Structures are given as C-alpha cells and as structure tokens.
Amino acid sequence: MATQKGYRYDPTSTYQVTERDMEYLNVDGEVRYVRIYQPEGQGPFPIVLSVHGGAWSGGDHTNNVPTSGPLASSGVTVAVIGLRTAPEFPYPTQIQDTNYAARWLKAHAAEFNGDPDVIGGIGYSSGGHTLPLAAMRPNDPRYGVLSLEGSGGVDAKLDWMIVCWPVIDSHARYVVAQQSGSERLVESSQGYFQGEEAMHEGNPQELLDRGEQVELLPTLVIHGTADENVPIAHAEKFVASYKAAGADVQFEVFEGQPHGFANELGPQTDQMVEVVKQFIAKQLG
C-alpha cells in the first residue's frame, strides 16, 4: 500500500504533534467533534480513525489521549471521533457515525495533511465492537445512511483495523455481564441494543459464525489476560474465526493486564503503542 508523494512510514520516527478539534458530524443539531492529532511534517500522513469505548453510553473525542499522541508522533494522523451515545441513540447509530467519519476523513484529509488513500482504524472496548462492524460491512445501507455533501463519492472502506480489548461478541459479553452481576454493563447493553435480537445481528463474531460475506481486513487484536470485563476467550474465538474466513490476523496478548490497560500512561501503554506502530508499518510496507 503506497502513500502519496512517496511518504514512507517509519515507526521509529519522532514528529512534533499539534492537536485541534473539528466538527465532523451534525445530525438534526446533534453535533460531534473529532480530535485531530497531526504530525508536523511534509506528509501527507496515513490516517488512523480512532473509535472510543464507554459501553456505547459514554466517552467522546477526548478519549484515548495516552495512545493517540504517541501514535501520531510516529508519523500518522490520528483522528478520535466522538460518537452519539445510548440510550438516546441506540444501535446502529454508532456504526453509522463511524461509517460517516471514514468518509468525512477522506473528503477532508487535505485540511490536516492526511492521505485519503491510506486509512486504518483503531477501536477500544465497545469501540472494538463498533469499528469492526463498520469495517466489515462498509457498504451496508443501514450504516451508510448519513449523506456527506461534497464527498466526491468517497467510500467508507478501511485498509486495516486494530481492536483493543474489544467487545467483539456483544451477546456473549451481555451474558457474561448478567452472570457476574454487572448491572452497569447489562444496562448499557440493553440501552444500546434495545433487545437481544440486535445483539445477535450486530455482532462481529456472529457475522463470521453465520458465514456472512464481509470485508476481510488485516487486523491486530490486543487483549489482556486479566480482563474481567471481556473474557479473553472472546478475542481468541474471533481471531480463530477471522483467520478461518481468510483474514490476516495478529493477536497480541498482554499477560496480567486488565480491561482498558492502556487508558493510562505507563510501561504497558508504551509497549502497546510499539506493537501498534509495528503493525501499521507492516501494513504500509
């Protein structure tokens, strides 16, 4: 995959990074922002669409600071989007926002020195559910319902994806939350999906189980062995299923780390960022 103007990504590079917030979404007065982490250099730089977690009911474009800045400093433009959240905005709203954001970033890439032809995604927790659905079903008319003026016909396809401690099987995680007595997670699942039927339908794992025709993206899955929110077995099953479907999948296990272990600065976050940088370097050749 070649970037424009001969730019070559070097994961060992260090760039100064500027940050700014831009309005990317306005639906009937509901405004959401994207935080752009832009390397200062010639570029144009590959784009990484970042999708926050929050159990579908929280979070915004200010999430994931500990990983976004360091990733951008290696020479990628990181774009953290704010999503409309449940229960006010149930499924598939967040996938619609992500689909729209992919098109918006391509259409507006010149405004932040991004390369519209090279765009991947990273999703965290419930964002690790939202991003795969958007990436695996980029042409689903339900997900692409938001029109983008002046887009020049850009699509919502991504080149690769990275999912961190993902809620990759939304129904199985709902069952785990019920069994463990986690009221917050049960309520957030109910608030977003509005019933178990949607938990099954909008489910990356079950897309594969049903043999649905999906986009098979090169994928990096990151999970901690001490995750009590999303059992690592869910990630293991997805990795096996996605590989069996024909996808190129890399699975990185972090021993003893809990859910969201890179949400704070520390050696575990530094290690995760290095893994992500190497994965991106592999995708960019």
C-alpha positions as CSV (number, residue, x, y, z in Angstrom):
1,M,0.0,0.0,0.0
2,A,1.7,3.2,-1.2
3,T,1.1,6.6,0.3
4,Q,1.0,9.8,-1.8
5,K,4.1,11.7,-2.7
6,G,6.4,8.8,-1.8
7,Y,5.9,9.2,2.0
8,R,7.2,6.2,3.9
9,Y,6.1,5.4,7.4
10,D,9.0,4.8,9.8
11,P,7.8,3.7,13.3
12,T,11.0,4.9,14.9
13,S,10.4,8.5,13.7
14,T,9.5,11.3,16.1
15,Y,7.4,14.2,15.0
16,Q,6.0,17.2,16.9
17,V,2.2,16.9,17.1
18,T,-0.4,19.5,17.1
19,E,-4.0,18.9,18.4
20,R,-7.2,20.6,17.3
21,D,-10.9,19.8,17.5
22,M,-13.1,19.9,14.4
23,E,-16.9,19.5,14.0
24,Y,-17.4,16.4,11.8
25,L,-21.0,15.5,12.4
26,N,-24.2,17.5,12.8
27,V,-27.4,15.5,12.7
28,D,-30.5,17.5,13.5
29,G,-28.5,19.7,15.7
30,E,-26.6,16.9,17.4
31,V,-23.0,17.9,16.9
32,R,-20.0,15.7,17.4
33,Y,-16.3,16.5,17.2
34,V,-13.1,14.8,16.0
35,R,-9.8,15.5,17.7
36,I,-7.1,15.6,15.2
37,Y,-3.5,14.6,16.3
38,Q,-1.5,15.9,13.4
39,P,2.3,15.3,12.9
40,E,4.2,18.4,11.9
41,G,6.0,17.4,8.7
42,Q,5.7,17.2,4.9
43,G,3.4,14.2,4.7
44,P,0.7,13.6,3.7
45,F,0.4,11.2,6.6
46,P,-1.6,7.9,6.8
47,I,-4.9,8.4,8.8
48,V,-5.9,6.3,11.8
49,L,-9.7,6.6,12.6
50,S,-9.9,6.1,16.4
51,V,-13.2,4.9,17.9
52,H,-13.6,5.3,21.7
53,G,-15.2,3.0,24.2
54,G,-17.6,3.6,27.0
55,A,-20.0,0.7,26.9
56,W,-21.8,2.5,24.0
57,S,-23.2,5.1,26.5
58,G,-20.2,7.3,27.3
59,G,-16.9,8.7,26.0
60,D,-16.1,11.3,23.3
61,H,-13.4,12.7,21.2
62,T,-11.2,13.5,24.2
63,N,-10.7,9.8,25.0
64,N,-7.5,7.7,24.4
65,V,-5.0,10.5,24.9
66,P,-2.3,8.2,26.2
67,T,-2.1,6.3,23.0
68,S,-3.2,8.8,20.4
69,G,-0.4,11.3,20.9
70,P,2.4,8.8,20.9
71,L,1.0,7.1,17.7
72,A,0.7,10.5,15.9
73,S,4.3,11.3,16.9
74,S,5.5,8.4,14.8
75,G,4.0,9.9,11.6
76,V,0.3,9.1,11.4
77,T,-2.6,11.4,11.7
78,V,-4.9,10.1,14.5
79,A,-8.5,11.2,14.4
80,V,-10.5,10.4,17.5
81,I,-14.2,10.8,16.8
82,G,-17.0,11.5,19.3
83,L,-20.0,9.2,18.9
84,R,-23.7,9.7,19.6
85,T,-24.3,7.5,22.7
86,A,-27.0,5.3,24.1
87,P,-29.7,5.1,25.3
88,E,-30.7,8.2,23.4
89,F,-29.1,6.9,20.2
90,P,-29.4,3.1,20.0
91,Y,-27.9,0.6,17.6
92,P,-26.8,1.1,14.8
93,T,-26.2,4.8,15.4
94,Q,-22.5,4.4,16.5
95,I,-21.7,2.3,13.4
96,Q,-23.4,5.0,11.3
97,D,-21.2,7.7,12.9
98,T,-18.1,5.6,12.2
99,N,-19.1,4.9,8.6
100,Y,-19.7,8.6,8.1
101,A,-16.4,9.5,9.8
102,A,-14.4,7.3,7.5
103,R,-15.9,9.1,4.5
104,W,-15.5,12.6,6.2
105,L,-11.9,12.0,6.9
106,K,-11.1,11.0,3.3
107,A,-13.0,14.0,2.0
108,H,-11.3,16.4,4.4
109,A,-7.9,14.9,4.5
110,A,-6.1,17.9,2.9
111,E,-7.2,20.0,5.9
112,F,-5.0,18.1,8.3
113,N,-2.3,16.8,5.9
114,G,-3.8,13.3,5.8
115,D,-3.6,10.8,2.9
116,P,-7.2,9.9,1.9
117,D,-5.9,6.8,0.2
118,V,-4.4,5.3,3.3
119,I,-6.7,5.0,6.3
120,G,-7.0,2.4,9.0
121,G,-8.9,2.2,12.3
122,I,-8.4,1.6,15.9
123,G,-11.2,0.8,18.4
124,Y,-11.2,0.4,22.1
125,S,-13.6,-1.8,24.2
126,S,-17.1,-1.0,22.8
127,G,-15.3,0.9,20.1
128,G,-13.8,-2.5,19.3
129,H,-17.3,-3.6,18.5
130,T,-18.3,-0.5,16.6
131,L,-15.2,-0.3,14.4
132,P,-15.2,-4.0,13.2
133,L,-18.9,-3.7,12.2
134,A,-18.2,-0.6,10.3
135,A,-15.1,-2.0,8.7
136,M,-16.6,-5.5,7.9
137,R,-19.8,-4.0,6.5
138,P,-18.7,-0.7,4.9
139,N,-21.4,-0.9,2.2
140,D,-24.3,-1.8,4.4
141,P,-27.0,0.8,3.5
142,R,-28.1,1.0,7.2
143,Y,-24.7,2.0,8.2
144,G,-24.1,4.4,5.4
145,V,-27.4,6.3,5.8
146,L,-25.8,9.7,6.6
147,S,-25.1,11.6,3.5
148,L,-21.9,13.6,3.1
149,E,-22.1,16.7,1.0
150,G,-19.2,17.4,-1.4
151,S,-17.7,14.0,-0.7
152,G,-16.8,13.2,-4.3
153,G,-18.2,9.7,-3.9
154,V,-15.7,8.5,-1.3
155,D,-16.4,5.2,0.4
156,A,-16.2,4.0,4.0
157,K,-13.7,1.3,3.4
158,L,-10.7,1.0,5.7
159,D,-7.3,-0.6,4.9
160,W,-6.7,-2.3,8.2
161,M,-8.1,-2.3,11.8
162,I,-6.8,-2.6,15.3
163,V,-9.1,-3.6,18.2
164,C,-8.1,-3.3,21.8
165,W,-9.9,-5.4,24.5
166,P,-12.9,-5.4,22.1
167,V,-16.5,-6.3,22.9
168,I,-16.2,-8.5,19.8
169,D,-19.2,-10.7,20.7
170,S,-21.8,-8.4,22.0
171,H,-24.3,-11.1,23.1
172,A,-21.7,-13.3,24.8
173,R,-20.5,-10.3,26.7
174,Y,-24.1,-9.5,27.7
175,V,-24.5,-13.0,29.1
176,V,-21.2,-12.7,31.0
177,A,-22.3,-9.4,32.5
178,Q,-25.6,-11.0,33.6
179,Q,-23.8,-13.9,35.2
180,S,-21.3,-11.7,37.0
181,G,-24.0,-9.3,38.3
182,S,-22.5,-6.3,36.5
183,E,-25.6,-4.1,36.4
184,R,-23.8,-1.3,34.6
185,L,-22.8,-3.5,31.7
186,V,-26.2,-5.2,31.5
187,E,-28.0,-1.8,31.4
188,S,-25.6,-0.4,28.8
189,S,-26.1,-3.3,26.5
190,Q,-29.8,-3.1,26.9
191,G,-29.8,0.6,26.4
192,Y,-27.8,0.4,23.1
193,F,-29.2,-2.7,21.5
194,Q,-32.8,-2.5,22.8
195,G,-33.1,-6.2,22.9
196,E,-31.1,-9.4,22.3
197,E,-32.1,-9.7,18.6
198,A,-29.9,-6.8,17.8
199,M,-27.1,-8.1,20.0
200,H,-27.0,-11.1,17.7
201,E,-27.5,-9.3,14.4
202,G,-24.9,-6.5,15.1
203,N,-22.2,-8.9,16.3
204,P,-18.8,-9.2,14.6
205,Q,-18.3,-12.8,15.9
206,E,-21.7,-13.9,14.7
207,L,-21.2,-12.4,11.3
208,L,-18.5,-14.9,10.9
209,D,-20.4,-17.7,12.5
210,R,-23.3,-17.2,10.0
211,G,-20.9,-17.1,7.1
212,E,-21.9,-13.6,6.1
213,Q,-19.9,-12.1,3.3
214,V,-17.7,-9.4,4.9
215,E,-14.6,-7.3,4.2
216,L,-11.6,-9.2,5.4
217,L,-9.1,-6.6,6.7
218,P,-5.7,-7.2,8.1
219,T,-6.4,-7.0,11.8
220,L,-4.5,-6.6,15.1
221,V,-6.3,-7.8,18.2
222,I,-4.9,-6.7,21.6
223,H,-6.2,-8.2,24.9
224,G,-5.1,-8.6,28.5
225,T,-5.2,-12.0,30.3
226,A,-6.7,-10.4,33.4
227,D,-9.7,-8.7,31.6
228,E,-12.8,-9.3,33.8
229,N,-15.0,-7.1,31.6
230,V,-14.5,-9.0,28.3
231,P,-13.1,-12.6,28.7
232,I,-10.0,-13.1,26.6
233,A,-11.7,-16.3,25.2
234,H,-14.0,-14.0,23.2
235,A,-11.0,-12.5,21.4
236,E,-9.4,-15.9,20.9
237,K,-12.5,-17.2,19.2
238,F,-12.8,-14.1,17.0
239,V,-9.1,-14.4,15.9
240,A,-9.6,-18.1,15.0
241,S,-12.8,-17.4,13.1
242,Y,-11.5,-14.4,11.2
243,K,-8.4,-16.3,10.2
244,A,-10.5,-19.2,9.1
245,A,-12.5,-16.8,6.9
246,G,-9.3,-15.8,5.2
247,A,-8.2,-12.7,7.0
248,D,-4.7,-11.8,8.1
249,V,-4.9,-11.5,11.9
250,Q,-2.2,-10.8,14.5
251,F,-3.1,-11.5,18.1
252,E,-1.1,-9.8,20.9
253,V,-1.7,-11.0,24.5
254,F,-0.7,-8.8,27.4
255,E,-0.1,-11.0,30.5
256,G,-1.7,-9.9,33.7
257,Q,-3.3,-6.8,32.2
258,P,-7.0,-5.8,32.9
259,H,-9.6,-4.3,30.6
260,G,-8.5,-0.9,29.3
261,F,-5.0,-1.3,30.5
262,A,-3.6,1.4,28.1
263,N,-6.1,4.0,29.2
264,E,-3.3,5.5,31.5
265,L,0.3,6.3,30.9
266,G,2.8,3.6,31.9
267,P,5.1,0.9,30.5
268,Q,2.2,-1.3,29.4
269,T,0.8,1.6,27.3
270,D,4.3,2.2,25.8
271,Q,4.5,-1.5,24.9
272,M,1.1,-1.5,23.3
273,V,1.9,1.6,21.3
274,E,5.0,0.0,20.0
275,V,3.0,-3.1,18.9
276,V,0.5,-0.9,17.1
277,K,3.3,1.1,15.3
278,Q,4.9,-2.1,14.1
279,F,1.6,-3.4,12.8
280,I,1.0,-0.2,10.9
281,A,4.5,-0.3,9.5
282,K,3.8,-3.8,8.2
283,Q,0.6,-2.7,6.5
284,L,2.4,0.2,4.8
285,G,5.2,-2.0,3.6
